[in-house]
Amino acid sequence: MTDRSIEASKASTPSSSGQEFSEFDPLIDKFVATHPKRGPGEIVHIKGNSTDAWKQIVSSSADDAYRLVMRTAHRALRSEKSDSIRWLYMGLAKALIRPEIRLSDCDVQELLLWHRMEMDRWVKEIDSHPGDEWIQYRNFHRKLWEDWSFFRPLLEWLEQCSKRSGLTSTMRQALTDFPDANITNYELSRTWTLLGRKLPSLHATDVWTCRALGELKKMPERQADSWFALLAHCGTASSGKPTAKWLKTATQLIADLGEAEFRPRLVSWLPLTGQPRQTAIAEHNSWFDLDLDEFNSDVLKGLVWCLGLLQSPEILNALTDLATISYRKIPIKGPRAPKIGNAALWALGYLPGHDGAGALAILRRRIKSANVQKLIDAALTQVAEREGMHSDDVEELSRP
């Protein structure tokens, strides 16, 4: 979410109930001023607070807890504060959002907007740090985020609301619009269950899967179910290349979904596979963060195989770029995602006609690895034999 879109969201949010509870400002200010600090700008965890202000806050009645939460949200959304104060505001909300407080539709919208704004601010701050400094900073702040985020208690409140009377259409829409990035897979599963949707065979750990999950969550149920069936099938792509039976099933599932829906959407996801993970997996080595989630990789491999069943210029470009990204070397590991690169080579070799041969020839000149060169030569030979191309034609394609 950009700064401009955050401001637009603020402007479109209904009037905050928190603006009515200014009598709680002195207590909130006292809590912030007296919260223990390790050093300049470095605060201790909320559990380490034993001040009188904090004791008064946590012992609040349900009505006062509601007023404190919404007043804090109002202040957070409408004023610029230091990072340490913003963390404290979130910690206060995390402690006070409990099942017995009463939240309106507008309150839920405002709390989700606040959480999203803090999340986007956090990501923007992390992205300002380069290289290994970036990954160390992100890992440190991810722990902070998990300690202070109030999303889980808000999710628990919504679950209790759903059991009591059901979610209103406004609450459902606000939760549907809330991005899946930067929440845990456990929270993701509970969110989808709350919306009455099946969670697809993806983890919200890679950038491409976060984009996919966000789009799937907003789809009509029938369309989403067709995607879920295809993704589940793609998750079985554990072998080196697909069998005829696997391809037959994939062909039927793509037909059920519709090529016009499948092709452009998948092609829009593939470039995102080159971006670092949404969630860090190493403490100090930024290159490990370029590694794709293993669970998602099988699904992605199956989706790439599916592209070999179709034909269009955008597929050729997407597969060529995907292979380049996947074979790019990263420290310690070597090629970033070789099984995805291999799947792209297979798909290019399987594409109808001999357009795939031209893309393979480009990759042959672009990628210097001897092992990859052998795979490209095998795919070129497959195209030549299937299309009746002469060996001289194949050799001509391989020349710069």
C-alpha positions as CSV (number, residue, x, y, z in Angstrom):
1,M,0.0,0.0,0.0
2,T,1.5,3.3,-1.0
3,D,1.5,6.5,1.1
4,R,-1.1,7.9,-1.3
5,S,-3.4,4.8,-1.0
6,I,-3.1,4.9,2.8
7,E,-4.2,8.5,2.9
8,A,-7.1,7.7,0.5
9,S,-8.1,4.8,2.8
10,K,-8.0,7.1,5.8
11,A,-10.2,9.7,4.0
12,S,-12.8,7.0,3.1
13,T,-13.0,5.5,6.6
14,P,-16.2,6.3,8.4
15,S,-16.0,8.8,11.3
16,S,-14.0,7.2,14.1
17,S,-15.8,6.5,17.4
18,G,-12.4,7.1,19.0
19,Q,-12.8,10.8,18.5
20,E,-15.4,10.9,21.2
21,F,-13.2,9.5,24.0
22,S,-10.6,12.2,24.5
23,E,-11.0,11.9,28.3
24,F,-8.7,8.8,28.0
25,D,-5.8,10.9,26.5
26,P,-4.2,11.6,29.9
27,L,-4.1,7.9,30.7
28,I,-2.7,6.9,27.3
29,D,-0.1,9.7,27.5
30,K,0.9,8.6,31.0
31,F,1.2,5.0,29.8
32,V,3.5,6.0,27.0
33,A,5.6,8.4,29.2
34,T,6.2,5.8,31.9
35,H,6.7,2.7,29.9
36,P,10.1,1.2,30.7
37,K,12.9,1.8,28.2
38,R,16.2,0.0,27.6
39,G,17.8,3.0,26.0
40,P,16.9,5.9,23.7
41,G,14.0,4.8,21.4
42,E,14.3,1.2,22.6
43,I,11.3,-0.1,24.6
44,V,10.9,-3.3,26.6
45,H,8.1,-5.7,25.9
46,I,4.6,-4.7,27.1
47,K,4.7,-7.6,29.6
48,G,7.6,-5.9,31.4
49,N,5.4,-2.9,32.2
50,S,4.3,-2.7,35.9
51,T,3.5,1.0,36.0
52,D,0.3,2.3,37.6
53,A,-0.9,3.6,34.3
54,W,-0.6,0.1,32.7
55,K,-2.2,-1.6,35.7
56,Q,-5.1,0.8,35.3
57,I,-5.4,0.1,31.6
58,V,-5.4,-3.7,31.9
59,S,-7.9,-3.7,34.7
60,S,-10.4,-1.6,32.6
61,S,-14.0,-2.7,32.3
62,A,-15.1,-4.0,28.9
63,D,-16.6,-0.6,28.1
64,D,-13.5,1.3,29.1
65,A,-11.3,-1.2,27.2
66,Y,-13.3,-0.5,24.1
67,R,-13.0,3.2,24.5
68,L,-9.2,3.0,25.1
69,V,-8.7,0.8,22.0
70,M,-10.7,3.1,19.7
71,R,-9.2,6.3,21.1
72,T,-5.7,4.8,20.6
73,A,-6.6,3.8,17.0
74,H,-8.0,7.3,16.4
75,R,-4.7,8.8,17.6
76,A,-2.5,6.4,15.6
77,L,-4.3,7.0,12.4
78,R,-4.4,10.7,12.7
79,S,-1.0,11.8,14.0
80,E,2.6,11.0,13.3
81,K,4.4,9.4,16.3
82,S,7.8,7.8,16.8
83,D,8.2,4.1,16.2
84,S,8.4,3.3,19.9
85,I,5.1,5.1,20.6
86,R,3.5,3.3,17.6
87,W,4.6,-0.1,19.0
88,L,3.1,0.9,22.4
89,Y,-0.2,1.9,20.8
90,M,-0.3,-1.6,19.2
91,G,0.6,-3.3,22.4
92,L,-2.2,-1.5,24.2
93,A,-4.7,-2.7,21.5
94,K,-3.4,-6.2,21.7
95,A,-3.9,-6.4,25.4
96,L,-7.4,-4.9,25.4
97,I,-9.1,-6.4,22.3
98,R,-11.0,-9.2,24.0
99,P,-14.3,-11.1,23.2
100,E,-16.5,-9.1,25.6
101,I,-15.8,-5.6,24.1
102,R,-18.4,-4.4,21.6
103,L,-17.1,-3.3,18.2
104,S,-19.2,-1.9,15.4
105,D,-18.7,-2.4,11.7
106,C,-16.9,1.0,11.5
107,D,-14.7,0.0,14.4
108,V,-13.6,-3.2,12.7
109,Q,-12.8,-1.3,9.5
110,E,-10.8,1.2,11.5
111,L,-8.8,-1.4,13.4
112,L,-7.9,-3.3,10.2
113,L,-7.0,-0.1,8.5
114,W,-4.7,0.8,11.4
115,H,-3.1,-2.6,11.4
116,R,-2.6,-2.4,7.6
117,M,-1.1,1.0,7.8
118,E,1.4,-0.1,10.5
119,M,2.3,-3.2,8.5
120,D,2.9,-1.1,5.3
121,R,5.0,1.4,7.3
122,W,7.0,-1.5,8.7
123,V,7.7,-3.0,5.2
124,K,8.6,0.4,3.9
125,E,11.1,1.0,6.7
126,I,12.7,-2.5,6.1
127,D,13.0,-1.9,2.4
128,S,15.1,1.2,3.1
129,H,17.9,-1.0,4.5
130,P,20.2,-2.6,1.8
131,G,21.7,-6.0,1.6
132,D,22.5,-8.1,4.7
133,E,21.6,-5.1,6.8
134,W,18.1,-5.4,5.3
135,I,17.6,-9.0,6.3
136,Q,19.0,-8.6,9.8
137,Y,16.7,-5.6,10.3
138,R,13.7,-7.4,9.0
139,N,14.3,-10.5,11.2
140,F,14.6,-8.3,14.2
141,H,11.5,-6.3,13.4
142,R,9.5,-9.4,12.5
143,K,10.0,-10.6,16.1
144,L,8.9,-7.2,17.2
145,W,5.9,-7.3,14.9
146,E,4.8,-10.7,16.3
147,D,5.2,-9.4,19.8
148,W,3.1,-6.3,19.3
149,S,0.7,-7.0,16.5
150,F,-3.0,-7.0,17.6
151,F,-4.3,-8.9,14.5
152,R,-4.7,-12.2,16.3
153,P,-6.8,-10.9,19.2
154,L,-8.9,-9.0,16.6
155,L,-9.2,-12.2,14.6
156,E,-10.4,-14.0,17.8
157,W,-12.9,-11.3,18.4
158,L,-14.3,-11.8,14.9
159,E,-14.5,-15.5,15.4
160,Q,-16.5,-15.0,18.5
161,C,-18.7,-12.5,16.7
162,S,-19.3,-15.0,13.9
163,K,-20.4,-17.7,16.4
164,R,-22.7,-15.3,18.3
165,S,-24.5,-13.6,15.4
166,G,-22.5,-14.0,12.2
167,L,-20.3,-11.4,10.6
168,T,-21.9,-8.5,8.9
169,S,-21.4,-7.9,5.2
170,T,-19.2,-4.9,6.1
171,M,-17.0,-7.0,8.4
172,R,-16.6,-9.7,5.8
173,Q,-15.7,-7.2,3.1
174,A,-13.1,-5.5,5.4
175,L,-11.5,-8.9,6.2
176,T,-11.6,-10.0,2.5
177,D,-9.8,-6.8,1.6
178,F,-7.2,-7.2,4.3
179,P,-3.9,-8.4,2.7
180,D,-2.6,-11.9,3.5
181,A,1.0,-10.8,3.4
182,N,2.8,-10.5,6.8
183,I,0.4,-12.6,8.8
184,T,1.3,-16.1,9.7
185,N,0.0,-19.2,7.9
186,Y,-1.9,-20.1,11.1
187,E,-3.6,-16.7,11.0
188,L,-4.2,-17.0,7.3
189,S,-5.9,-20.4,7.7
190,R,-8.2,-19.0,10.4
191,T,-9.0,-15.9,8.3
192,W,-10.1,-18.0,5.3
193,T,-12.1,-20.4,7.6
194,L,-13.8,-17.3,9.1
195,L,-14.8,-16.2,5.6
196,G,-16.1,-19.7,4.9
197,R,-13.5,-20.3,2.2
198,K,-11.2,-23.3,1.6
199,L,-7.5,-22.4,2.0
200,P,-5.7,-23.3,-1.3
201,S,-2.5,-25.3,-1.4
202,L,-0.2,-22.3,-0.9
203,H,1.8,-20.8,2.0
204,A,1.8,-17.0,2.4
205,T,5.6,-16.9,2.4
206,D,6.6,-16.0,-1.2
207,V,5.6,-12.8,-2.9
208,W,3.9,-14.6,-5.7
209,T,1.7,-16.7,-3.4
210,C,0.7,-13.6,-1.4
211,R,-0.5,-12.0,-4.6
212,A,-2.3,-15.2,-5.6
213,L,-4.0,-15.7,-2.2
214,G,-5.1,-12.0,-2.2
215,E,-6.7,-12.5,-5.6
216,L,-8.2,-15.9,-4.8
217,K,-9.8,-14.6,-1.6
218,K,-11.8,-12.0,-3.6
219,M,-13.0,-14.4,-6.4
220,P,-16.5,-15.7,-6.7
221,E,-16.7,-19.1,-4.9
222,R,-17.2,-21.2,-8.0
223,Q,-14.2,-19.6,-9.8
224,A,-12.0,-19.9,-6.7
225,D,-13.0,-23.6,-6.3
226,S,-11.8,-24.3,-9.9
227,W,-8.5,-22.7,-9.0
228,F,-8.3,-24.7,-5.8
229,A,-8.7,-27.9,-7.7
230,L,-6.0,-27.0,-10.2
231,L,-3.6,-25.8,-7.4
232,A,-4.2,-29.1,-5.5
233,H,-3.3,-31.1,-8.6
234,C,-0.2,-28.9,-9.2
235,G,0.9,-29.7,-5.7
236,T,1.4,-33.3,-6.8
237,A,4.1,-32.3,-9.2
238,S,6.9,-34.1,-7.4
239,S,8.6,-35.9,-10.3
240,G,11.1,-34.6,-12.8
241,K,8.5,-34.3,-15.6
242,P,4.8,-34.9,-15.9
243,T,3.2,-38.2,-16.9
244,A,0.6,-38.4,-19.6
245,K,-2.0,-39.0,-16.9
246,W,-1.0,-35.9,-15.0
247,L,-1.2,-33.8,-18.1
248,K,-4.6,-35.2,-19.0
249,T,-6.0,-34.2,-15.6
250,A,-4.3,-30.7,-15.8
251,T,-5.8,-30.2,-19.3
252,Q,-9.3,-30.9,-18.0
253,L,-8.8,-28.6,-14.9
254,I,-7.6,-25.8,-17.1
255,A,-10.6,-26.2,-19.3
256,D,-12.9,-26.1,-16.3
257,L,-11.3,-22.9,-15.1
258,G,-11.0,-21.4,-18.6
259,E,-7.8,-20.6,-20.4
260,A,-8.7,-16.9,-20.5
261,E,-8.8,-16.9,-16.7
262,F,-5.8,-19.1,-16.1
263,R,-3.2,-17.9,-18.5
264,P,-3.0,-14.1,-17.9
265,R,-3.3,-14.5,-14.1
266,L,-0.5,-17.0,-13.9
267,V,1.7,-15.0,-16.2
268,S,1.2,-12.0,-13.9
269,W,2.3,-14.1,-10.9
270,L,5.5,-15.5,-12.4
271,P,7.7,-12.4,-12.4
272,L,7.1,-12.1,-8.6
273,T,9.0,-15.4,-8.1
274,G,12.2,-13.4,-8.4
275,Q,11.5,-11.3,-5.3
276,P,12.7,-12.2,-1.8
277,R,10.4,-14.0,0.5
278,Q,7.7,-12.3,2.4
279,T,8.9,-14.1,5.6
280,A,12.5,-14.4,6.5
281,I,14.0,-17.9,7.0
282,A,17.6,-17.0,8.1
283,E,19.0,-14.8,10.8
284,H,21.9,-13.1,8.9
285,N,22.2,-14.4,5.4
286,S,20.1,-12.4,2.9
287,W,20.7,-14.9,0.1
288,F,18.7,-17.6,1.9
289,D,15.8,-15.3,1.7
290,L,15.9,-15.6,-2.1
291,D,15.1,-19.3,-1.7
292,L,11.5,-20.2,-2.6
293,D,9.2,-22.0,-0.1
294,E,9.6,-25.7,-0.7
295,F,5.9,-26.4,-0.3
296,N,5.0,-23.6,-2.8
297,S,7.7,-24.8,-5.2
298,D,5.9,-28.0,-6.1
299,V,2.7,-26.1,-6.8
300,L,4.7,-23.6,-8.9
301,K,6.4,-26.4,-10.9
302,G,3.0,-27.9,-11.7
303,L,1.6,-24.5,-12.8
304,V,4.7,-24.1,-15.1
305,W,4.1,-27.5,-16.6
306,C,0.5,-26.4,-17.3
307,L,1.8,-23.5,-19.4
308,G,3.4,-26.1,-21.8
309,L,-0.1,-27.1,-22.8
310,L,-1.0,-23.7,-24.1
311,Q,0.4,-21.3,-26.7
312,S,0.8,-17.6,-26.8
313,P,3.7,-15.1,-27.1
314,E,3.2,-14.0,-23.5
315,I,3.8,-17.6,-22.3
316,L,7.0,-17.8,-24.3
317,N,8.3,-14.6,-22.7
318,A,7.1,-15.6,-19.2
319,L,8.8,-19.0,-19.4
320,T,12.0,-17.6,-20.7
321,D,12.2,-15.0,-18.0
322,L,11.3,-17.6,-15.3
323,A,14.1,-19.9,-16.4
324,T,16.6,-17.1,-16.3
325,I,15.5,-16.1,-12.8
326,S,15.4,-19.7,-11.5
327,Y,18.9,-20.6,-12.7
328,R,20.5,-17.4,-11.4
329,K,23.1,-18.3,-8.8
330,I,22.9,-17.2,-5.2
331,P,25.8,-17.6,-2.6
332,I,26.2,-21.0,-0.9
333,K,23.3,-22.6,-2.7
334,G,24.1,-22.2,-6.4
335,P,21.1,-21.9,-8.8
336,R,18.2,-20.3,-7.0
337,A,15.4,-22.7,-8.0
338,P,16.6,-25.3,-10.4
339,K,13.5,-27.5,-10.4
340,I,11.4,-24.5,-11.5
341,G,14.0,-23.7,-14.2
342,N,13.8,-27.3,-15.3
343,A,10.0,-27.1,-15.4
344,A,10.2,-24.0,-17.6
345,L,12.6,-25.8,-20.0
346,W,10.3,-28.8,-20.2
347,A,7.3,-26.5,-20.9
348,L,9.2,-24.7,-23.6
349,G,10.1,-28.0,-25.2
350,Y,6.5,-29.2,-25.0
351,L,4.8,-26.1,-26.4
352,P,2.9,-26.7,-29.6
353,G,4.8,-25.7,-32.8
354,H,8.5,-24.7,-32.8
355,D,8.2,-21.3,-31.1
356,G,9.6,-22.9,-28.0
357,A,12.8,-23.8,-29.8
358,G,13.6,-20.1,-30.4
359,A,13.1,-19.4,-26.7
360,L,15.3,-22.4,-25.8
361,A,18.0,-21.1,-28.1
362,I,17.9,-17.7,-26.3
363,L,18.4,-19.5,-23.0
364,R,21.2,-21.6,-24.4
365,R,23.1,-18.4,-25.1
366,R,22.1,-16.8,-21.9
367,I,22.8,-19.6,-19.4
368,K,26.3,-20.9,-19.3
369,S,25.9,-23.8,-16.9
370,A,27.0,-27.1,-18.5
371,N,24.2,-29.1,-16.8
372,V,21.6,-26.6,-18.0
373,Q,23.1,-26.6,-21.5
374,K,22.5,-30.3,-21.6
375,L,18.9,-29.9,-20.6
376,I,18.3,-27.2,-23.2
377,D,19.9,-29.4,-25.9
378,A,17.6,-32.3,-24.9
379,A,14.6,-30.0,-25.1
380,L,15.7,-28.7,-28.5
381,T,16.1,-32.2,-29.8
382,Q,12.5,-33.0,-28.5
383,V,11.1,-30.1,-30.4
384,A,13.0,-30.9,-33.6
385,E,11.9,-34.6,-33.5
386,R,8.3,-33.7,-32.9
387,E,8.1,-30.9,-35.5
388,G,10.3,-32.6,-38.1
389,M,13.0,-29.9,-38.0
390,H,16.4,-30.7,-39.5
391,S,19.4,-30.6,-37.2
392,D,20.7,-27.7,-39.3
393,D,17.6,-25.7,-38.4
394,V,18.1,-26.3,-34.7
395,E,21.8,-25.3,-35.0
396,E,20.8,-22.1,-36.7
397,L,18.4,-21.3,-33.8
398,S,21.3,-21.8,-31.4
399,R,23.5,-19.2,-33.0
400,P,23.5,-15.6,-31.7
